[in-house]
């Protein structure tokens, strides 16, 4: 079943065509609403329920599944039992209510990271979006207590960064991003700094280790993209910036050093340049080359004092997936993020997003199969994070269950960015002196927002929750985008707790593949999950035969 453009039950509508996640295929920072994630950033857990209570009844339309996707996976509910209750807590119904379900998680082999929810951001790198809305993303993640990833090329594109003798010695934009998150860090969550080919050459990890020590910041190595087979791109609208990036060693398209390109830019027929990163491992021909290089890279990082090292891999085929899992286990990588096709936050080529790589559920199903294979052989295996088109609480439950017990987190890209856009737009209207700095796009509140109020206290359901955490005076320093992020995360948390309680699992670690079933037989074949009417069939017949 394809995601619907509108949901009359929740009162939500997509501005554009919906992707599998339910988000618009093209998500705009200036959007005035109101997809489900957008609305949840204002109303929080209220969006879990049908609107207009007392005047309506509501029924689902998602009961006939076509094709293989996360949408074709059903969550199992049970009519008795309870597991995962805290030690000393009885299974009395008074104790087994959904708000008591524990959604905290942890991951890591050499460095253990605690998180209050099983979500993390995708890589927020050198794109203008990531730079403009960083304060909202970082403060929001820090307050909620979940990891954030500073993506590739942040140092390389920063005009104010300085290089000496081939290595970075000053990186003000990277520093700003790390320090913004750390301002409200309380021991839950983490900052991951991602490295690609250029970041490695610029010795960004050395800079991080020297400035922050090896304990505060994790380093994430990167193999490819979830949405594209080539290096990350941004769009550059200045010839001067394009020339700067070319001199920094990036691939810039078209080549800004060509006289004909410069003339075309000056006359307006070329208005922008695409900056690309390089492909990794082009000089390797076999698995053993990669194995040796990876081991040497991890040893180098740990030699710098970096205690937490993670790996992010894109939607490559089965060989690369097996390499990632095997090498992550061999080298005690703290987290392996596996990004399926269909995601993408930056400037991925459109038809590459449409046609390249392995779709998420197929990739994640194989990831579970391969990880289990190594585990059963007694080999070390990594903690997993699944990425690739997730936005809602049912997505989180399904991804955690599909990869259990190895999956610890769900990596969410575009969904977690929407709250930053929305909050910044609202703040830009209510505090116009900050509009340009925070990336506000509106001159006045649209009706989709003004219907809820005209102040942050009235608009955001999560406002007073944050005030309780940081204090009334500190609220002046909290970006509205972070308030929106908290509010949206609270909806995801409550929805996840409800699914967990329905499955009688009161700790995230108790969720397993038995909590899922396939909505059609094709999905059953590809995922290894039982078809919905065959799940629990043996137990059912035992009851009937007793």
N, C-alpha and C positions, 0 to 999 in steps of 0.2 A: 504494500500500500504506500503510495507516495504521500509525503507530508502535505497537508492541506494549507492553502494560503490564508485561511481564516479559521478561527475556532470560536464558534458562537457561544459555547459553554463557558469559556474563560473570558470572552470579550476581547480576544486578541486578533491581530491581523498583521500579515507580513506586507511591508511596503513593496517588496519585489518577489521574485520566484523563490519558494522555499527549497533549501537543500535537505538532505536526509536528516540532518540534525534538527530541522525545524527553523533554523536561522535562515535569513535571506542569503541567496548565493552571493549577493553583493551587499555588504553591511556598511552603511554610511555613518560617519561620525556626527553628521548634522541631522540624523533621522529624528523625526518628531513622533515616532511610535507607529504601531505598538505591538511588536512581537512579544511572545511570552517572556523571554529573558529581559527585554526592555521594561515590561510592566512589572516584573518581579523585582527589578531594581528600585522601584518606588514602593510597591505594596507588599513585597516579601512573601511570607507564607500564605497570605490571603489568596494568592494566585493558585494555590494548590486546589482550590475548591471552585465549583460552579458559581457564577455570579448571580446576583439578584435572588438571594435566598428568601424563601417564603412565597415566591411568585413563579417558581420554575420547578420542573423535574428535568433530569438529564440522563442521557444514555450514550455509551461508547459506540464509535464507528470503526474501531480498530480490531476487528475480530476475524477478518479474512486476509491471510497473509500471502503475498505473492513475491517470489524472488528471495535471494539470500542477503540479508542485512540484519543489523541489530534490531530493526523494527519487527523482524520475523521471529524474534526470540521472546518467549513468554516467561514471566516470573511466577514461580510456584508459591502458593500459599498453603498453609497447613492448619488443621482444625484442632490440634492438641500439641502440648509440649512447650518447652522453652529451653534455650541453651545460651551460654555466654553471659549469664548473670554474674555480677561481681561476687567475689568470695564473701560468704556470710549473709548473702541476700537470698531469701527464700523465693520459691517459684509461685508464691501466692499471687493471684490476679492483681492485687493492689500494687505489687512490685513490677509486674510485667506490662507496663504501659509504654507506648511508643516514645514519649519524651525521655525515657530512661535508656533507650538504645544508644550504645557507645559507638560513635562514628570516628573516634580517634584512630590514628594509624602510626606506624613507624616503618622506617626502611634504613638499610645500610649494613655493610659488612665491616668496614674498617672505621666508619663514623656513623653512629646511630642518630637518626633524625626523627624527631617527634612532630606530628602535625595534628591539628584539631579536627581536620576533615581530610578525606582521602582525595583531595584535588590539588593540582598544581597548575601554574600557567604554562602555556607554550612559550617558546623563545621570543622575547620582546627585544628585538635587536636594533638595527640601524635605520629602521623605517621612521618616517616623520611621525606616524601615529604613535609608535612606542615612545619617542622622545617627548612629544607634546603632552601625552597623558600619563607619563611615568609616575608622577606624584600620586595620582589617583590609584593606579594599579599597585604601586609599591606599598603605600600606606594601607590600602584596603587589604592586601594579602598579609601584611604584617599584623594588623589588628585581628584578622580572622585566625591567623596562625597557620598559614599554608605556604609552601615553597613558591618562589618566583624565579624565573630564568631570565637573565640578561643575555640576549641573543648575540649572534655573531656580528663582527665588524663595528661594534660600537666605538672602539678605540680608533680603528682605521679611518673612519669617516669624520671624526671629530677634528675640525680645523684648529682647535686649540690644544690638541695633544702634541707632544714633542717626542721626537726620536733622536737618540744619540747612539752612534756606532751600531746601527741596525736593530736597536731594541727601544721599546717605549720607556720613557722616563717620567712622563707626566700625562695623565689621562683624566682631565677634569669631568668629562661627561660620565665616564665609568664610575668615578668617585661619587659624583652626585647620585647616581642610581643606587649604589651600594649603601651610602649613608642615609638616603631617604628611607629605605626599608629598615635599616637598623635602628632608626629613631624610636620605633614602637615594638621592636623585637623583644619577646619575653621568653625565649627558649623554645618556642614552637614555630616550625617552618624553617626556611633556610634561603640563602641567596646562592644561586648557581650561575657561574659565568661561563658562557659557551665559547668554545674555540673551534674555528675552522682553519683552513690552510693559511690564510693571511694572518689570522690571530696568532697562530703558532709561530710563523716567521717573525712577527713583531714581538714575540716573547711576552705576550699579555699575561700568561701564567706567572712568569717571573715577577712581573710588576705586582700582581695580586698577592703573591706570597711575601714579597718584600714589604708591602704597605699594610697588609691586613693580617699577616701571619698565616699559618696553614690551617687554622682551626675555624675561622669565622666564615669563610667563603668556600664553596665547593666549585670544582672545575668540571664542566661538562664537555666531553669530546663529541664530535659530531661526524656522522656518516650520512651525507645526503639530506634530503628534505622529505617531509610527508607528502607534499603537494607537487614536487617537481624533482626531476632527475638531475638537475644541474645546480650550480651554486646559487646562493641567495641574491636577490635583486632588490634594488631600490631605484626610484626615478629621480633624476637630477635635472633641475630647470635652469641651472647657471653654467655657462661655458667655463667660467673660472673654477667652479667646484668640480666640474667634469675633468678639467686638466689636473687639478690637485689630486683627484682620485686615481687618475692614470699614473701620475708620478708616484703615488703611494703603492703602486703595483697591482691595482685592480684592472679587470677587463671592463672597458667602457665602450658601449655600443650606441650609436656609431662612434668611431674613433675621433675624439675631439682634437687630436693633433693634426688631422688632415685638413689642408687648406679649403677643399671643397665643402667639407662638413662645417667648418667655421663660417664660411660664406652663407651656406644654407641656413645656419642658425641665426646669423645676423639679419637675414632677409625674412626670417620667420617661417620658412618651410620645414625646418626642424626646430621643434620647441622644447625638446627634452632628450636626455640621455638615460640609458639603462646601465647601472653599475652591477657587474656580476662578480661573484667569487669563483675561485678555481675549483676544479674537480680534485678530489683526493685520490691517492693511490694510482695515478696514471702510470707510474713507473714500476708497478708491481704486476707480476704475471700469474702468481699462484697464491694459494691460501697461506703457505708457510711464510711468504714474504710479509703478508699482512699480520700474521701471528707474531712474527719477530718484531716488526715495527710497533705494533700495539703494545707489546710487553715493554719495549724500550721506552715508549712514550709515557706509559703509566709509571714506570720506575723513575723516569726523569721528574715527573710531577711530584711524586712522593719524596724524591730526593730534595725538592725545593721546600718540603715541609707541608705540602698540601695533603690533608688527611682525608678529604672527601673527593672521590673521583667518580663521575657518572658518564654514561654513554647514551647518545641519542641517535637512533637510526631511522631511516625513512622506509618508504614502501617498496623496497627492493624485493627480489624473489627469494626463494627458499634457501639458496646457497648463502646469500648475505645474512639472512635471518639466523641460520645455523651458526655462522661465524660470530655474529654479535652475541648470541647466547653462550656459546662455548668460550669465547675469549673473555666475556664479562665474568663468567664463573671462574676461569683460570686465574684471573688477575684481581679477584675480590673487588670488582666494581660495585659501588654502593647502590646504583640504580641503573637499570636499562629501560629507556623509554622507546617504545616501538610505535611509530607513527604511520598509521594506515592512510591509503589514498582517499582523497575526498576532503581533506582539511585544507589548511592554507590561510595565512593571515596577511602576507605581504603582497608581493607583486609577481606571483607565480604566473607563467604563461598560461593563458586560459585553456587552450586545448591540451596542454600537458596536465593540468589539473583534471580535465575531463577523461583523459585516456591513459595516463601513465600510472604504473604501479599496481600493487595488490590492495584491493578494498579492505577496509579495516577489519571486518569480522572474519574474513578469510585469513588475514595475516595474524590476527590475535589468536585464532583457533590453532594455527600451526605453531605459534609461539608457545602456547600451553603444551602442545604435544611434544615439541622438542625439549622444552625445559623439564618436563616430566621424564622424558627418556633419559636425560643426563642424570637427573635426581635418582632414578631407579638404579642407575649404574653406580651410584655412590659418589658421583662427582659434585663439585661445588656448583651451585646455580645462583643467579642474581635475583634480587627483588626486581619486579617488573612494574612499569607504568605504561598503560595503554593510551594512545592518542589517535585522533583522526575523526573529527565530526561529532563530538559529544557536547551536549548543552543542558540536559535535564537530569533530574534525580534518577529516573529509571535507567538512563544511559549509564550512570555511575554504578548502580547496583549490578546491571548486566555485565559491564566490563570487569568489575571486581570478581564476580562469580565465575565468569567464563575462564579467567586465568587463575582462579584460586587453586592452591594456597599461595601462589607465587606473586600474584598481582596485589600491589599495595596502594596504588594511586591511579587516578585518572587524570591525564593531562588535557586541559581544556584551553583552547586558543581564543577563537573569536568570541565565544560565549562570555568569557570573563572580561573581555574588553568593552562590551556594550555598556556596562554600568559606568565605566570611566567616561565614555562619551556623554552619556545622558547626564550624569552628575555635573560634569564640566559645563555643559550647555545651560543647565539650570543655574549654576553658580555665576556664569557669565552674564546672565540677565539680572540676577539679584545683587550681584557685586560687579557692576560693569567696569570698574577700574582694574579688575583682574582678568577680564575677558580674553585679551590677547595672550597673556602669559599662560593661562590654563587651557587654551585651545577651545574656548567657547564659540559656538556658531550661531546662536540665536540672538535676536534683538528683543524679543518678548517671549513670554511663556506661551506655548501652544495650548489649545484647549485640552489636549490629552494630559497635560500636566496641571494647568490651572484649575481643572476640576477637583484636584486633590488639595489645593491650597496655594498660598502665595509666599510661604516661608519654608525653610528646610525642616523646621520642627513639624509643620503641617504635612509636608509632602512625603517625607521619608519615614516609613514604618520603623526603620531601625535606628532613628536618630537618638532616642533616649537610651537605647542599649549601649551605644558607643559612648554617650555622655557618662553613663554609669562606669564604664571601663576607664576612661581617660580623665574624667572630671569636667565640670562645666566650663572652666576657664580655658582648658586645652582645646575645646571644640572649635575655637576660632582658628586653630591651626590645622584642622582636619579638612582636606578637600572634599567637596560634595561628591566627587566621583568615588572616593573611598567609602563614604556613607552609603552610596548606592551599591557598591560592591558588597559591603557587609550585609545589606538588606537582601540582595539577591542570593548571597551565600546562605543566609538563614533559611530562605525558602528551599534551597537544595538540601540543606541539612535536615529540615523537618520532613521533606518528602522522602529522603533516604531512610530516615528513622521509621517512617510509616511502612515502607516496603520491608525493612528488616523485621519489624514487629509482626507483620503479616506472615513472614517466613519463620517466625519464632526464633530469630537470631538477634540476641541483644548485645552482641559485640561484633564488630566488623570482621574480626578474624574467624568468626564462625560461618560466614557466608561461604558456600561452596557451589560446585557445578550442579549438585543435586537440586539447587534452588532455581534452576532454569530448565526449560523444555523448548523444543523447536515447534514453531507454528506451522511448518510444512515439512514434507519429507526431504526436500532438497536441502533445506537448512540443517536438518538432522544429519544428513550424509556429510555435509561439509564441515560441520562444527563438532561432530561426535556427541551431540546432545540427543537425548531420546525424543522421539516424536511425542507430542503432547498427550495423546491417549495411551501411549505405551509407557510413559513414565509412571512408576509406582504400580505397574500392572501386576507384578508378582505378589506384592503385598495385598493388593485388592483381591486377587484370586485366593490367597490364603484365608482371608476373612470369609469369602463366600463359601469356601470348601470346609471351613471349620465347623 
